[in-house]
Amino acid sequence: MTRPRACPDNVLVKVAVFVQRGLPYRKICEELNAAGVDTPGGGRCWHPSTITKLLQTQAGEAVRDAADPAAALAAFLIATG
């Protein structure tokens, strides 16, 4: 049994879009921290390693390189129930 995803869908999609735009992980972290977005673990401070781990999850892999990350996440969620 796998544990439920802790990262909200909109945050995962936002991270994927930032990555696709070529933003360095450190800059993505700065953007998320400035916006007050909690980390998937409930923390307040994003680190590049948090982005790496997020994109290595099944959902992260599904959206990371997708032309439309939101649609890819929706398809992933439907496929995995």
C-alpha positions as CSV (number, residue, x, y, z in Angstrom):
1,M,0.0,0.0,0.0
2,T,1.4,3.4,-1.0
3,R,0.8,6.5,1.1
4,P,-1.3,9.3,-0.4
5,R,0.4,12.1,-2.3
6,A,1.1,15.0,0.0
7,C,1.7,17.6,-2.7
8,P,-1.4,19.4,-3.9
9,D,-2.1,19.0,-7.6
10,N,-1.7,22.7,-8.4
11,V,1.7,22.9,-6.8
12,L,2.9,19.8,-8.7
13,V,1.7,21.3,-12.0
14,K,3.3,24.7,-11.1
15,V,6.7,23.0,-10.4
16,A,6.5,21.1,-13.6
17,V,5.8,24.3,-15.6
18,F,8.7,26.1,-13.9
19,V,11.0,23.2,-14.8
20,Q,9.8,23.1,-18.4
21,R,10.5,26.9,-18.6
22,G,14.1,26.1,-17.6
23,L,14.1,27.7,-14.2
24,P,16.8,26.4,-12.0
25,Y,15.6,24.5,-9.0
26,R,16.9,27.2,-6.6
27,K,14.8,29.8,-8.4
28,I,11.7,27.6,-8.2
29,C,12.3,27.3,-4.5
30,E,12.6,31.1,-4.2
31,E,9.3,31.5,-6.0
32,L,7.4,28.9,-3.9
33,N,8.9,30.2,-0.6
34,A,8.0,33.8,-1.6
35,A,4.4,32.7,-2.3
36,G,4.2,30.9,1.1
37,V,3.6,27.5,-0.5
38,D,4.0,24.6,2.0
39,T,6.3,21.8,1.0
40,P,4.7,18.3,0.4
41,G,5.9,17.5,4.0
42,G,4.1,20.5,5.4
43,G,7.2,22.6,5.9
44,R,7.6,26.2,5.0
45,C,11.0,26.2,3.2
46,W,11.5,24.6,-0.2
47,H,15.0,23.3,-1.2
48,P,16.3,22.0,-4.5
49,S,16.3,18.5,-3.1
50,T,12.5,18.9,-2.4
51,I,12.0,19.6,-6.1
52,T,14.1,16.6,-7.0
53,K,12.2,14.3,-4.8
54,L,8.9,15.6,-5.9
55,L,9.7,15.1,-9.6
56,Q,10.9,11.5,-8.8
57,T,7.5,10.5,-7.5
58,Q,5.1,8.6,-9.9
59,A,3.0,11.8,-10.3
60,G,6.0,13.9,-10.8
61,E,7.3,11.7,-13.5
62,A,3.9,11.8,-15.2
63,V,3.9,15.6,-15.5
64,R,7.6,16.5,-15.6
65,D,8.1,16.3,-19.4
66,A,4.4,16.5,-20.5
67,A,3.4,19.2,-23.0
68,D,0.4,19.9,-20.8
69,P,1.3,19.1,-17.2
70,A,-2.3,19.6,-15.9
71,A,-3.7,17.2,-18.4
72,A,-1.0,14.7,-17.8
73,L,-1.7,14.8,-14.1
74,A,-5.4,14.4,-14.7
75,A,-4.7,11.3,-16.8
76,F,-2.3,9.9,-14.2
77,L,-4.9,10.3,-11.5
78,I,-7.6,8.6,-13.5
79,A,-5.2,5.8,-14.4
80,T,-4.1,5.2,-10.8
81,G,-7.6,5.5,-9.4
